[in-house]
Amino acid sequence: MLKQDNKKLNKWVDNLTKIEIPVLKQTARKLSVLSRDIERQTPRSIAQVIKSDPLMVVKLMRYLQAHKHSVQEHEIVEVEQVLMMMGLENTLKKMPAEPLVEDVLGQAHRDALVHLLKVAQRAKIASNYAFDWAVRLHDLHYEEIRIAALLHDIAEMLMWCFSPKEMLMIRMLQAKDKTLRSHHVQEKVLGFALHELQLTLAIKWKLPELLVHLIDDEYRSQQRVRNVFLAVNLARHSANGWDDAALPDDYAEIGSLLHLEPAEVMTIVGADKM
């Protein structure tokens, strides 16, 4: 079994801490339109655009934590709260939607861009599932669950941006051998697992402890973490098609979480219509 290369992990943590996190072109375009008429905007209207882009959300969270005031008593996870605290115009001024992912990858890495966009879309779908299930479970902090699911795979997105060749190699190896465990392939190619990179980054960036906890699969026996974990799994497996072999187990586990039969789970996620 391969051992994690802490030197490589720490190097990537340092690199990703120094760089500006890129955002999707669509996000930049929409925020640009809203900013032209900022007086008529609300925290909700701006937040809707930001929450459509996991990279923009983590960019916002990282900025907030780096500039957190000593008088701030409570950790903030919800995007709307961040916007209300910082102010709409000030947020867009201090944290412009740039650089663009499309520019960072360029024409030479169009394949990587396609995979990145798929992961980002998958994250949005997972966040919607997690939000819906949190509401069903009467979790009053459903927005926290939504954001946790949205950011669950943020390390993968960042590595698609800044290490596209290695990420394509990982996909190629997994395509050749379906039995390979993801973290084993990642350790072989990168020297560490993406999960470890994600948690180390979250600690380095001093992201809210609640958020760090919710994205850590080690705690998936806890209901809120399990909600996030199962939403991410369903989004990942259904992205392969609704006939993916892992989906029946997903339906059973989600059913256990929500106290529903697997057939009922299929109905609420729309699988019975496919």
Buried (B, 14 or more C-beta within 10 A) or exposed (E): EEEBEEEBBEEBBEEBEEEEBBBBBBBBEBBEEBBEEEEEBEBEEBBBBBBBBBBBBBBBBBBBBEEEEEEEEEBBBBBBBBBBBBEBEEBBEEBBBEBBBBEBBEEEBEBBBEBBBEBBBBBBBBBBBBBBBBEBBEBEEBBBBBBBBBBBBBBBBBBBBBBBEBBBBBBEBBEEEEEBEEBBBBBEBBBBBBBBBBBBBBEBBBBBEBBBBBBBBEBBEBEBBBBBBBBBBBBBBBBEEBEBEEBEEBBEBBBEBBEBEBEBBBEBBEBEEE
